[in-house]
Each structure stands twice: as structure tokens, then as C-alpha cells.
Amino acid sequence: MSGGRWNYGQCNLGYDMYPNSDVCYGLGEDTKYREYTKSVKAARQANPMCDKQISELVYDVLCLIYSCDWYLSGDTGEADYLEDVQFFKKKWLKIKPEDAVRVEIDKSVSETKDELYKNFGISMDEKEVLRQ
């Protein structure tokens, strides 16, 4: 392995918070998915966030960070990472794909506008005047 893009920080945090769970999705094979299901149960049982649902969400975020770390480090391929992204989104982001696209477009347009205002030195007060 390459050493990790983020020096395995997510692993250290994950193992501290969820000592009886592997903090990775490892999806793709049935045996790996069974291991994930087992780890999620252990994560919920550990309940480091004092709320089982939030503990599971944080666990899944750490799994996704782990997946991204391995992808960016060249340890796994893009397809593996994208599969994990889709799994996470399907589980946690209950939004129709077409609505998600619209939301992303709106956010991107807003961020681009803010960046342009910043680059041209237009203050927040001036932005409000320009929008009216």
C-alpha cells in the first residue's frame, strides 16, 4: 500500500470510535458486504455519538473517506470508489436523482456567482443591490 492520501487519519479515528468494526465498505463481493453489515451492527452497538443513527452515519462517512483515500492513493480503482459513493448516497441521501442534479446545479451556480463577486471585489452589500 502507498501510505494513504491522508496518512490513514480516518482509520485511526474510526478504530478509536468503533473498536470492533472495520472502517471500510469493501463492497462488491457478498462476503465483504456481510462483513460491512456485521461492522455496522458493531458500530451501532458502540454508539460513540450517543445516538445510534448518527453513529451509523459517522461510521459510513468514515468508510467513504477510507474508500476515497484508497482510490486517490492508487490502491483501488475509480469504479470501486464510485460504487461506494453510490452505496452511500442511496443509503443516506434519499433524494431522486433528477432532483439531486437540480440541487447540484443551483449550488454550483450560486458558488460560481459568489466566487465571481469575490474575484471582482464586489462586497456583500453591493451583491444585494445588484440582485434587486
N, C-alpha and C positions, 0 to 999 in steps of 0.2 A: 504494500500500500504506500501511498505517496506522502502520508503525514497529515492529510486533511487540509482543506482550504482554510478552515477556521481553527486549526490546531486542536480539533476534537473537543472544543468547548461545550458543544451541545451534548456530547457523550458524558462528559464529567457532570454537567448539570443533571442530565437525565438519570444517570446512575445514582446521584445523590438523592434526587427526588423520588425515584422509582427503583429502589434497590433490587426488586425481584422481577424486573422487566427488562427486556432488550429494547433499547430505544431505536428501533428501526422497523420500517414496514416489512421489507423483504417480501413484497408481493410477487405474484407471477406464478408461483407454484403452490399447489394445495397445501403441501406440508408447511411452507412458510406462512401461508395465511392462517393456518391453525395455530402456529406459534404466535402470530400477531394477536389473534383472538385471546389466547392464553395470557399474553402480556398485557392486553387491555384490561382484562379482569384483575390482574395483579396491580395494575396502575390505579384502577378504581378502588381497590381494596386499600392500597397505600394511602390514597386520598390526601396528598400533600397540600392541596389547595383548600382543604376543609369543605369541599363541595365536589361530589363525585363527577358531575357533568363537566365542571371546569377542570378538574384533574384529568379527565379523559381528553378534553380539548387540548390542554397544555401538552399532554403526552403525545398526541397526534401532531402538534406543531413541532415538537422536538424530533419526531420521526421524519417529518417532511424536511426539516433542516438537515438532518442526517443524510437523507436521500440526495438533497441538493449538494451537500458537501462532497459526497462520493462522486456525483456527476461532474461537478466543477473541478474536482481533483483528477478526473480521468479514470477513476476506479470502476465506474459503471457507465453505461451509455445513456444517451438522451432519452431513448424510448423507456428505459426503466424509471427515470426520474419523472417523465411525463405521465406514466402510468400511476405513479404515486400521487402526483398533483391531482389527477382526475379522481382518484380514490378519495383524497382529502376533500376536494370540492363537492363531490357527490354526497359525502357524509355530512359535511358541516355547512356548506353554502347552499341552502335549499332555495335556489332561485332558478328559474327557467333559463336555459342557455341564451335565448334571444333577448331576455331582459338583462342578463349579465353583460351582454355585448353593449347594449344601450347605456347601461350604467358606466361601463369602462370608457365608452366614447365620451360621455358627458364629463367624467372625471378628467380624462386626458385633455379635452378642450379647455376645461377650467384651469388645469395646471399649466397648459401652454400659454393661456392668456395671462396668468399670474407671472409666469416667467418672462413673457414679453414686456409686461408693465415694469417689472423689475429691471430688465435689461435697458429699457428706455428711460429709466429713472422716474417713472410716474408713481406718485405716492398713493396710499390707500384712499385718502380724501379725493384726490384727482380721479381715481378709478370710479368712485361713486358718482361724481359729476358726469364723467364720460358715459356711464351706463344709463343715465336718465334721458 
